[in-house]
């Protein structure tokens, strides 16, 4: 192949020839000329007269694609870590928030990734490195553990309305159709031959509520702690398995057909009926515990991810009537009083309702009942 040889040009010749071309073209090519000359180590201002530079500065229009790019905010991605039975509600709530945020913030997209499992399991996962921006757990005690790990600032309960509680529920009993074992009260769970299904309070927030419901059915109605311990020990003596969370408890009872009575969140029972589950009978004990579901922003993570503004807006959205209605539709008792009135017919009244505060709060409850070697371990090992 033949190659055409040309004599080399000096730098001066290159600059002189290019300058002639620049001066004969439209002004909007000047930026390109400047780039070439700068690459050669020569500033454009040394080669062009001042009027040409002034004209360039005044007349060059901004590029339209750059303008559009600057107006389009970057997508924000959040991680929501919650307990298993909230998924059905968040599947409806998250799109509502995403749509609202996009509408109100110049088309900005928000992606919220949900993680759902037992509350105790989720708590440990966040402490061990799951970088949640928001946690919606089954009990305030689990949020406190994340606070103690240095990920959530103290005082998180006061950051939002209602002490940062977004949902309420109560413990429900679920029996086989027709209630063949005649289960009506907490003490009925101790009957010989009654197999009880409840989750493991070591991994499940719902199971801790079940335990406190049992204990309080004695101590909050005039009984002693010794009597409460006897009742609880008999009930756990009737358990054959301890599923890891409330959702797995439902699967064991409904899908696998194990057990005579299931202890679970009222909302799980309502959701099961909505999903077409048949062949069961449900009871809301008139003496019951108020199950409170908290939410919190994980301060260390949102500051690391630069997602605080969107995370806080999402948490606030959970208290709005729109979000509260979605919680109510899948069986949670709303914390918004007006929404609660709308759904009053769905939730039977409870004549005697006690709270975790009456047990001394979650710190005391954790130490007394659920820490290693505490009452639950003693009761379960001695059943």
C-alpha positions in Angstrom: 0.0 0.0 0.0 1.3 3.4 -0.9 1.5 6.2 1.7 1.3 9.9 0.8 4.0 11.9 2.5 3.5 15.5 3.4 6.0 17.9 4.7 5.6 18.7 8.4 4.0 22.0 9.4 5.4 24.3 12.1 3.2 25.2 15.1 3.1 28.8 13.7 1.7 27.5 10.4 -1.0 25.5 12.2 -2.1 28.4 14.3 -2.1 30.8 11.4 -4.1 28.6 9.2 -6.6 27.7 12.0 -7.0 31.4 13.0 -7.9 32.3 9.4 -10.6 29.6 9.5 -11.9 30.7 12.9 -12.2 34.4 11.8 -14.2 33.4 8.7 -16.8 31.3 10.5 -19.9 32.0 12.6 -19.3 33.0 16.2 -20.8 29.8 17.6 -17.7 27.8 16.5 -15.4 29.8 18.7 -15.6 27.4 21.6 -14.2 24.7 19.4 -11.4 26.9 18.2 -10.6 27.8 21.8 -10.3 24.1 22.7 -7.9 23.4 19.9 -5.7 26.4 20.6 -5.6 25.7 24.3 -4.5 22.1 23.5 -1.6 23.7 21.6 -0.8 25.9 24.6 -2.1 29.2 23.1 -5.0 31.2 24.5 -7.7 32.4 22.2 -7.5 35.9 23.7 -3.9 36.4 22.3 -5.1 35.8 18.8 -8.5 37.4 18.4 -9.3 41.1 18.8 -11.3 42.2 21.8 -14.6 43.0 20.0 -14.7 39.3 18.8 -14.3 38.0 22.3 -16.9 40.4 23.7 -19.4 39.3 21.0 -18.8 35.7 21.9 -19.4 36.2 25.6 -22.6 38.0 25.0 -24.1 36.0 22.2 -23.4 32.3 22.9 -26.7 30.7 23.9 -26.8 28.1 26.7 -27.1 24.6 25.4 -30.7 23.3 25.7 -29.8 19.8 26.7 -27.6 21.1 29.6 -30.6 23.2 30.8 -32.9 20.2 30.7 -30.3 18.1 32.5 -29.9 20.6 35.3 -33.7 20.8 35.7 -34.1 17.0 36.1 -33.2 16.0 39.7 -31.4 12.7 40.2 -33.4 9.6 41.3 -33.4 9.1 45.1 -33.3 5.5 46.4 -34.4 4.5 49.9 -34.4 1.2 51.8 -37.4 0.6 54.1 -36.9 -2.3 56.6 -40.1 -3.5 58.2 -41.7 -6.5 59.8 -43.2 -9.3 57.7 -47.0 -8.5 58.0 -46.7 -4.9 56.8 -45.8 -5.7 53.2 -49.4 -5.7 51.9 -49.9 -2.2 53.2 -46.6 -0.8 52.0 -47.2 -2.3 48.5 -50.1 0.2 48.3 -48.6 3.1 50.2 -45.2 3.4 48.5 -46.6 4.1 45.0 -48.9 6.8 46.5 -45.9 8.5 48.0 -43.7 8.2 44.9 -46.4 9.7 42.8 -46.9 12.6 45.2 -43.2 13.3 45.5 -42.7 13.3 41.7 -45.6 15.7 41.2 -44.4 18.1 43.9 -40.7 18.0 43.1 -40.1 18.7 39.5 -40.5 15.1 38.3 -38.0 13.6 40.7 -38.2 9.8 40.8 -38.0 8.0 44.2 -37.4 4.3 44.5 -38.2 2.6 47.8 -36.9 -0.9 48.3 -38.7 -2.9 50.9 -37.3 -5.6 53.2 -39.7 -7.6 55.2 -39.1 -10.3 57.9 -39.5 -10.8 61.7 -39.0 -7.6 63.6 -36.2 -9.0 65.8 -34.5 -10.4 62.7 -34.7 -7.1 60.9 -33.4 -5.2 64.0 -30.3 -7.4 64.1 -29.8 -7.0 60.3 -29.8 -3.2 60.5 -27.4 -3.2 63.5 -25.2 -5.7 61.6 -25.0 -3.5 58.5 -28.3 -3.5 56.5 -28.3 0.2 55.5 -31.9 1.0 56.1 -33.0 4.6 55.6 -36.3 4.0 57.4 -37.4 1.3 59.9 -41.0 0.4 60.6 -40.8 -2.3 63.2 -43.2 -4.3 65.4 -42.3 -2.6 68.6 -40.5 0.4 69.9 -38.1 -1.8 71.8 -36.5 -2.9 68.5 -36.1 0.7 67.4 -34.4 1.4 70.7 -31.9 -1.3 70.1 -30.9 0.4 66.8 -30.7 3.7 68.7 -28.4 2.0 71.2 -26.2 0.8 68.4 -25.6 4.5 67.4 -27.7 4.5 64.2 -30.7 6.4 65.4 -30.5 9.6 67.4 -32.1 9.6 70.9 -35.6 11.1 71.0 -36.8 9.5 67.8 -40.3 8.9 69.4 -40.9 12.7 69.5 -39.9 13.3 65.9 -43.4 12.6 64.6 -47.0 12.7 65.8 -48.5 10.0 68.1 -45.0 9.2 69.5 -44.0 7.9 66.0 -46.6 5.1 66.2 -48.2 4.6 62.7 -50.5 1.6 63.4 -52.3 -0.2 66.1 -53.6 -3.8 66.4 -54.5 -6.4 69.0 -53.9 -10.1 69.5 -56.4 -12.4 67.7 -57.1 -16.1 68.2 -57.7 -18.1 65.0 -59.3 -21.5 65.3 -60.5 -24.1 62.8 -63.9 -23.7 61.4 -66.6 -23.9 64.0 -64.1 -23.5 66.8 -64.2 -27.2 67.7 -62.0 -26.8 70.8 -64.1 -24.0 72.2 -61.4 -21.4 72.4 -62.7 -18.0 73.8 -60.3 -16.7 76.4 -56.6 -16.7 77.2 -57.1 -19.5 79.8 -58.7 -21.7 77.1 -55.3 -21.9 75.5 -54.1 -24.1 78.4 -56.6 -26.9 77.8 -55.1 -30.4 77.3 -55.0 -31.4 73.7 -55.0 -27.8 72.3 -52.1 -27.2 70.0 -51.1 -23.5 70.0 -49.3 -21.8 67.1 -47.3 -18.7 68.0 -44.1 -17.2 66.7 -40.7 -17.2 68.6 -40.4 -14.0 70.7 -36.6 -14.2 70.2 -37.1 -13.3 66.5 -40.6 -11.9 66.2 -42.1 -8.7 67.6 -45.6 -10.2 67.1 -44.7 -13.1 69.4 -43.6 -10.7 72.1 -47.0 -9.0 71.9 -48.6 -12.4 72.2 -46.5 -13.2 75.3 -47.4 -9.8 76.9 -51.0 -10.4 76.0 -50.9 -13.7 77.9 -49.1 -12.3 80.9 -51.3 -9.2 81.1 -54.4 -11.3 80.9 -53.5 -12.3 84.5 -51.6 -9.4 85.9 -53.8 -6.6 84.5 -57.0 -8.3 85.8 -55.9 -8.7 89.4 -53.8 -11.9 89.2 -50.3 -12.3 90.5 -47.0 -12.8 88.6 -46.8 -16.3 89.8 -50.2 -17.0 88.4 -49.2 -15.4 85.1 -46.1 -17.5 84.9 -48.2 -20.7 85.4 -50.6 -19.7 82.7 -47.9 -18.8 80.2 -45.9 -22.0 80.9 -49.0 -24.1 80.3 -49.7 -22.3 77.0 -46.1 -22.8 75.8 -46.4 -26.4 76.9 -49.1 -26.7 74.2 -46.8 -25.3 71.4 -45.1 -27.8 69.1 -43.3 -25.3 66.9 -42.2 -21.7 67.1 -42.2 -20.1 63.7 -39.7 -17.2 63.2 -42.3 -14.5 62.5 -46.0 -13.7 62.3 -46.2 -14.3 58.6 -44.7 -17.8 58.9 -47.1 -18.5 61.8 -50.0 -17.9 59.4 -48.4 -20.2 56.8 -48.0 -22.9 59.4 -51.6 -22.7 60.5 -53.4 -22.0 57.2 -51.1 -23.6 54.5 -49.6 -26.5 56.5 -52.7 -27.2 58.5 -50.9 -27.4 61.8 -52.4 -26.4 65.2 -55.8 -25.8 66.7 -55.4 -22.1 67.5 -53.2 -19.5 66.0 -52.1 -16.4 68.0 -51.4 -13.5 65.6 -52.0 -9.9 64.8 -55.6 -9.0 64.2 -54.6 -7.5 60.8 -53.2 -10.9 59.7 -56.6 -12.5 60.2 -58.4 -9.7 58.4 -55.9 -10.0 55.5 -56.3 -13.8 55.3 -60.0 -13.4 54.9 -59.6 -10.7 52.2 -57.3 -13.1 50.3 -59.9 -15.8 50.2 -58.7 -17.9 53.1 -61.6 -20.1 54.4 -62.2 -22.7 57.0 -61.3 -20.7 60.1 -63.0 -18.9 63.0 -61.5 -15.8 64.7 -61.9 -14.3 68.2 -60.7 -11.0 69.6 -60.3 -11.5 73.3 -62.0 -8.7 75.2 -59.0 -8.4 77.5 -56.1 -7.5 75.2 -52.9 -5.6 74.6 -52.6 -2.6 72.4 -50.1 -3.4 69.7 -48.2 -0.3 68.6 -46.1 -0.2 65.4 -43.4 2.5 65.4 -41.5 4.1 62.5 -38.1 5.9 62.5 -35.6 7.4 60.2 -32.1 5.8 60.6 -30.2 9.0 61.1 -26.7 7.7 60.4 -27.7 6.0 57.2 -29.8 8.9 55.7 -26.9 11.3 56.3 -24.5 8.9 54.7 -26.8 8.4 51.7 -27.9 12.1 51.6 -31.5 10.9 51.7 -32.8 12.6 54.8 -35.3 15.0 53.1 -37.1 12.2 51.2 -36.9 9.7 54.1 -38.5 12.2 56.5 -41.1 13.1 54.0 -42.0 9.4 53.5 -42.4 8.9 57.3 -44.6 12.0 57.5 -46.7 10.6 54.7 -47.4 7.4 56.7 -49.5 9.5 59.1 -51.7 11.1 56.3 -55.2 9.9 55.8 -54.2 8.4 52.4 -51.6 6.1 54.0 -53.7 5.4 57.1 -56.6 4.2 54.9 -54.2 1.7 53.2 -53.1 0.4 56.6 -56.7 0.0 57.6 -57.7 -1.8 54.4 -55.4 -4.6 55.2 -56.4 -4.8 58.9 -54.4 -2.4 60.9 -56.2 -0.2 63.3 -55.6 3.4 62.2 -53.9 5.9 64.5 -55.7 8.8 62.6 -58.9 9.3 64.6 -61.0 10.3 61.5 -59.8 7.3 59.5 -60.5 5.1 62.5 -64.1 6.3 62.4 -64.4 5.4 58.7 -63.3 1.8 59.5 -65.0 1.4 62.9 -67.2 -1.4 61.7 -64.2 -3.5 60.7 -62.7 -3.6 64.2 -64.6 -5.0 67.2 -64.3 -3.1 70.5 -62.0 -4.3 73.2 -63.4 -3.8 76.7 -60.0 -3.9 78.5 -57.0 -2.8 76.6 -53.6 -2.5 78.3 -50.3 -1.1 76.9 -46.6 -1.9 77.1 -46.2 1.2 79.3 -48.1 -0.6 82.0 -45.3 -3.3 82.0 -42.7 -0.6 82.5 -41.8 0.1 78.9 -39.8 -1.9 76.4 -36.4 -1.6 78.2 -37.9 -3.2 81.3 -39.9 -5.7 79.3 -36.8 -6.8 77.3 -34.7 -7.3 80.4 -37.4 -9.1 82.4 -38.9 -11.3 79.8 -36.8 -11.7 76.6 -33.1 -11.3 77.2 -31.0 -14.4 77.3 -31.8 -16.4 80.4 -34.8 -14.2 81.3 -38.4 -15.4 81.9 -39.2 -16.6 78.4 -36.1 -18.8 78.3 -36.9 -20.2 81.7 -40.5 -20.8 80.9 -39.9 -22.4 77.5 -37.1 -24.6 78.7 -39.1 -25.8 81.7 -42.4 -26.5 79.9 
